[in-house]
Amino acid sequence: MNKAIPILLAIIVVILLAGGGYLIFQNQKLAKQLVKEESGPSSISLPQTSPSPSIAPSPSQSTKLTLKDIQENIKAAINSRNYQALIGYMKTPKVNFIIMSSSCCEPTTPDDAATKLDYIKDGVPFDFDQNTTLVKNLKAKNERLTNAYIGLSQNKEQLVAFTIDASNQITQIEVSVSYKLYNQ
């Protein structure tokens, strides 16, 4: 009986190490896939995004939209998961796209940025009330978010933030799996 306990403990340790190794391997595999999607999917995403740019740029090109209009369109696009609708409001040829606490991403095309917004799809619906204490704290304590239009998931912790320039174009998009990563 006494010999069985160390053998059982050794088996449990081996199983835990194997499980941990498997999880680390899967995490690395997912990270590599994200990097590949960052650099390579432009040819893949173009067919998916080609119908949307013809819809989104038309309103922004035909009439000058106010900041409030842009913000309302962002809110509607995010909450309907119609990220392609945002392409017409993004600065061309490149927009900054940041995934918090990762080395992702280089400035990217509006098409790719819209595709990468899938990162926050599980957080829908988002609350874009800029007057909440949490949003005010995030803006006060994080330089990149100071002038951003921030949305927080209503059922999870995801964050999406849009920086809009003086000409009412989106110049930067930042996403996070959790607003808590900003060390409020």
C-alpha positions as a Python dict, from the first residue, in 0.01 Angstrom:
ca = {
    (1, 'M'): (0, 0, 0),
    (2, 'N'): (283, 242, 85),
    (3, 'K'): (449, 181, -254),
    (4, 'A'): (125, 251, -438),
    (5, 'I'): (97, 610, -312),
    (6, 'P'): (429, 737, -461),
    (7, 'I'): (355, 558, -788),
    (8, 'L'): (8, 713, -799),
    (9, 'L'): (152, 1059, -724),
    (10, 'A'): (414, 1012, -996),
    (11, 'I'): (142, 921, -1247),
    (12, 'I'): (-62, 1229, -1150),
    (13, 'V'): (246, 1454, -1188),
    (14, 'V'): (320, 1307, -1533),
    (15, 'I'): (-42, 1361, -1641),
    (16, 'L'): (-38, 1722, -1517),
    (17, 'L'): (293, 1792, -1692),
    (18, 'A'): (165, 1639, -2015),
    (19, 'G'): (-157, 1844, -1992),
    (20, 'G'): (38, 2163, -1923),
    (21, 'G'): (271, 2093, -2215),
    (22, 'Y'): (-25, 2034, -2442),
    (23, 'L'): (-186, 2365, -2338),
    (24, 'I'): (140, 2555, -2396),
    (25, 'F'): (173, 2390, -2738),
    (26, 'Q'): (-184, 2490, -2830),
    (27, 'N'): (-124, 2848, -2713),
    (28, 'Q'): (189, 2875, -2929),
    (29, 'K'): (2, 2726, -3223),
    (30, 'L'): (-277, 2983, -3180),
    (31, 'A'): (-27, 3269, -3151),
    (32, 'K'): (146, 3160, -3474),
    (33, 'Q'): (-191, 3140, -3648),
    (34, 'L'): (-273, 3496, -3537),
    (35, 'V'): (60, 3620, -3675),
    (36, 'K'): (-4, 3440, -4005),
    (37, 'E'): (-350, 3597, -4025),
    (38, 'E'): (-193, 3935, -3961),
    (39, 'S'): (49, 3911, -4251),
    (40, 'G'): (-124, 3686, -4499),
    (41, 'P'): (-503, 3707, -4509),
    (42, 'S'): (-533, 4018, -4720),
    (43, 'S'): (-591, 3808, -5030),
    (44, 'I'): (-836, 3590, -4840),
    (45, 'S'): (-1027, 3873, -4675),
    (46, 'L'): (-1061, 4085, -4988),
    (47, 'P'): (-1340, 3877, -5141),
    (48, 'Q'): (-1529, 3889, -4813),
    (49, 'T'): (-1483, 4263, -4771),
    (50, 'S'): (-1531, 4386, -5127),
    (51, 'P'): (-1910, 4431, -5101),
    (52, 'S'): (-1894, 4628, -4775),
    (53, 'P'): (-1651, 4905, -4877),
    (54, 'S'): (-1889, 5013, -5151),
    (55, 'I'): (-2161, 5051, -4887),
    (56, 'A'): (-1968, 5217, -4605),
    (57, 'P'): (-1763, 5482, -4792),
    (58, 'S'): (-2062, 5621, -4977),
    (59, 'P'): (-2221, 5796, -4676),
    (60, 'S'): (-1889, 5925, -4548),
    (61, 'Q'): (-1783, 6055, -4890),
    (62, 'S'): (-2112, 6210, -4992),
    (63, 'T'): (-2179, 6400, -4669),
    (64, 'K'): (-1950, 6520, -4394),
    (65, 'L'): (-2038, 6315, -4087),
    (66, 'T'): (-1999, 6460, -3741),
    (67, 'L'): (-1800, 6292, -3464),
    (68, 'K'): (-2129, 6190, -3302),
    (69, 'D'): (-2243, 6030, -3630),
    (70, 'I'): (-1918, 5834, -3656),
    (71, 'Q'): (-1949, 5720, -3294),
    (72, 'E'): (-2308, 5605, -3348),
    (73, 'N'): (-2201, 5413, -3660),
    (74, 'I'): (-1915, 5251, -3467),
    (75, 'K'): (-2153, 5148, -3188),
    (76, 'A'): (-2405, 5003, -3436),
    (77, 'A'): (-2138, 4817, -3637),
    (78, 'I'): (-1974, 4663, -3330),
    (79, 'N'): (-2300, 4556, -3169),
    (80, 'S'): (-2429, 4406, -3494),
    (81, 'R'): (-2089, 4241, -3561),
    (82, 'N'): (-2087, 4415, -3900),
    (83, 'Y'): (-1722, 4521, -3876),
    (84, 'Q'): (-1694, 4567, -4252),
    (85, 'A'): (-1924, 4869, -4221),
    (86, 'L'): (-1642, 5053, -4042),
    (87, 'I'): (-1399, 5035, -4335),
    (88, 'G'): (-1528, 5358, -4491),
    (89, 'Y'): (-1456, 5547, -4168),
    (90, 'M'): (-1095, 5429, -4135),
    (91, 'K'): (-789, 5630, -4232),
    (92, 'T'): (-632, 5500, -4551),
    (93, 'P'): (-402, 5345, -4652),
    (94, 'K'): (-321, 5218, -4301),
    (95, 'V'): (-484, 5214, -3959),
    (96, 'N'): (-311, 5118, -3634),
    (97, 'F'): (-450, 4800, -3482),
    (98, 'I'): (-344, 4698, -3131),
    (99, 'I'): (-427, 4384, -2938),
    (100, 'M'): (-350, 4467, -2575),
    (101, 'S'): (-73, 4262, -2411),
    (102, 'S'): (46, 4111, -2737),
    (103, 'S'): (303, 4197, -2996),
    (104, 'C'): (26, 4217, -3254),
    (105, 'C'): (-7, 4421, -3482),
    (106, 'E'): (159, 4639, -3740),
    (107, 'P'): (-38, 4920, -3905),
    (108, 'T'): (-278, 4746, -4138),
    (109, 'T'): (-528, 4815, -4413),
    (110, 'P'): (-883, 4904, -4317),
    (111, 'D'): (-999, 4570, -4464),
    (112, 'D'): (-762, 4374, -4241),
    (113, 'A'): (-848, 4586, -3936),
    (114, 'A'): (-1218, 4511, -3986),
    (115, 'T'): (-1140, 4140, -4010),
    (116, 'K'): (-929, 4151, -3693),
    (117, 'L'): (-1221, 4301, -3500),
    (118, 'D'): (-1353, 3945, -3480),
    (119, 'Y'): (-1125, 3928, -3174),
    (120, 'I'): (-1400, 4095, -2967),
    (121, 'K'): (-1707, 3924, -3117),
    (122, 'D'): (-1777, 3722, -2803),
    (123, 'G'): (-1811, 4042, -2600),
    (124, 'V'): (-2116, 4174, -2788),
    (125, 'P'): (-2311, 4377, -2686),
    (126, 'F'): (-2080, 4665, -2598),
    (127, 'D'): (-2166, 4972, -2393),
    (128, 'F'): (-2016, 5290, -2538),
    (129, 'D'): (-2122, 5525, -2256),
    (130, 'Q'): (-1818, 5752, -2217),
    (131, 'N'): (-1945, 5891, -1887),
    (132, 'T'): (-1914, 5575, -1678),
    (133, 'T'): (-1660, 5578, -1397),
    (134, 'L'): (-1477, 5282, -1549),
    (135, 'V'): (-1436, 5450, -1889),
    (136, 'K'): (-1323, 5775, -1726),
    (137, 'N'): (-1065, 5585, -1518),
    (138, 'L'): (-938, 5397, -1822),
    (139, 'K'): (-894, 5722, -2013),
    (140, 'A'): (-726, 5898, -1720),
    (141, 'K'): (-476, 5622, -1653),
    (142, 'N'): (-388, 5505, -2006),
    (143, 'E'): (-237, 5746, -2255),
    (144, 'R'): (-348, 5550, -2565),
    (145, 'L'): (-709, 5562, -2446),
    (146, 'T'): (-722, 5929, -2345),
    (147, 'N'): (-903, 6047, -2659),
    (148, 'A'): (-1051, 5713, -2761),
    (149, 'Y'): (-1415, 5618, -2804),
    (150, 'I'): (-1431, 5317, -2573),
    (151, 'G'): (-1675, 5028, -2572),
    (152, 'L'): (-1692, 4776, -2288),
    (153, 'S'): (-1857, 4437, -2313),
    (154, 'Q'): (-2180, 4417, -2119),
    (155, 'N'): (-2143, 4045, -2047),
    (156, 'K'): (-1765, 3989, -2041),
    (157, 'E'): (-1454, 4202, -1990),
    (158, 'Q'): (-1359, 4284, -2351),
    (159, 'L'): (-1270, 4637, -2452),
    (160, 'V'): (-1264, 4803, -2791),
    (161, 'A'): (-1132, 5157, -2837),
    (162, 'F'): (-1136, 5378, -3146),
    (163, 'T'): (-913, 5682, -3188),
    (164, 'I'): (-1071, 5929, -3429),
    (165, 'D'): (-875, 6219, -3581),
    (166, 'A'): (-987, 6577, -3651),
    (167, 'S'): (-1122, 6477, -3992),
    (168, 'N'): (-1347, 6216, -3823),
    (169, 'Q'): (-1153, 5915, -3949),
    (170, 'I'): (-1058, 5616, -3738),
    (171, 'T'): (-679, 5617, -3706),
    (172, 'Q'): (-638, 5349, -3440),
    (173, 'I'): (-831, 5054, -3305),
    (174, 'E'): (-735, 4884, -2982),
    (175, 'V'): (-891, 4564, -2853),
    (176, 'S'): (-842, 4372, -2532),
    (177, 'V'): (-970, 4048, -2391),
    (178, 'S'): (-1009, 4234, -2060),
    (179, 'Y'): (-1019, 4598, -1958),
    (180, 'K'): (-844, 4483, -1640),
    (181, 'L'): (-519, 4453, -1837),
    (182, 'Y'): (-495, 4831, -1828),
    (183, 'N'): (-402, 4829, -1457),
    (184, 'Q'): (-660, 5080, -1352),
}
